[in-house]
Amino acid sequence: MSDEKDNKLKGIKETRKSTQIDRTKEISNVGKVDKVKQVKSVSSVGNIRKADPASAITKAKLKSLYAMIDQEADKLFSNAENDEEKREIVKNAVKMVLESAAEDDE
């Protein structure tokens, strides 16, 4: 249980100041929008693949997924010079998405 808490992301640690916008440009002429035509019918959706409960992301699976994210980030940024900060931002963003989608093991 304590391992799960240790792996939990705490949020965004820092932000950078935004840059100033020098100038905006005027919007060119916008053409007329045509009237929407009537919808005649809506057909049913075909075969929808239902989510398999075995493929759900559980808190227990997060540790192995985090390791996979670290490996993939290493591959993605292997040729980048001095991009450790970007690598960490991408890794943490993906980890936060997975953590928010994870279901409780209970």
N, C-alpha and C positions, 0 to 999 in steps of 0.2 A: 504494500500500500504506500509506503514512503517513497518507493521508486517512482510511482506515478506522480506524486507531488513534486519530486525533484525534476522530472522531465517537463512539467507544465511551464509554458511560456508565461511570462509576467506582463507582457504588453510591449508597447513601443517605448524605447529607452530615450531616444532623442529625435529631434526633427531639425531640418535645415531651414534657414530663412529663405523665403521666396525671393525671386529676382524681380526687379521692377520692369513693367511693360513700358517701352519707350513711346509707342504710339499705336493707335488703332486705325484701321482703314474703314472707310465708308462701305456699306453694303451696296452692291450693284442692284440693278433693277430686278425685282422678283416678279416672275410671270404669274398669270392668273391660275388659280387652283381649280381644276375641273370638279364638277359635282360628282359625288360618289354614286355609282349605279347600284341598283338593288341586288342583294345577295339572293340567288335563286334557291339554293339548298346547301346544306352542310352534310357531308357524308360521315359515316362513323369511322373512327380510327381503326386501322387494321390490327395486326398482331402487335401488342405492346409487351415487351419483355418486363416482367415484374421483377423487382429487386429480390435477390436471393438472400435470405437472412444469414446464410453462412458467409456472405461477402461483406456484411456490415462491418464498419470500422468500430472496434471496441477499444476501450482504454488499454486493454492487455496487448492489443496489436500495435499500439502507437510506438512502442519502443523499437520494434523491428522496422516500422515505417520511417521513423526518424533516422535510423542508420542508413536506410535506402536513400533518403533525401540527401544526407551528407555525401554519400558516394556519387549520386547524380550531380550534385552541385560541384564536386571536385572535377568531374568530367566536363561539365558545362563551362567552368571557369579555368580549365587547365592551361589554356593559351593566353589568358588575360594577365596583363602585368598590373600589379598594384590594385587589383579589384577585390581585395579581401572584404571591404566594406559592402560592396554590392552583393558579393557572394553571401554574406551573412544576412543581408536584408531579404534576399530571395529565399534563403533557407528558412528564416524565421517566419516569413509570410506564408509559405507553404505549410509549415508546421502549425501555424495558428488556424489555417483553414481546416486541416485534418482534425485538430483538437476540437474545434467547434462542431464538426460533423460527427465526432465519435459518440457512440452510445455508452451509457453506463453498463458495466458488466453485470449488474444485479439483475 
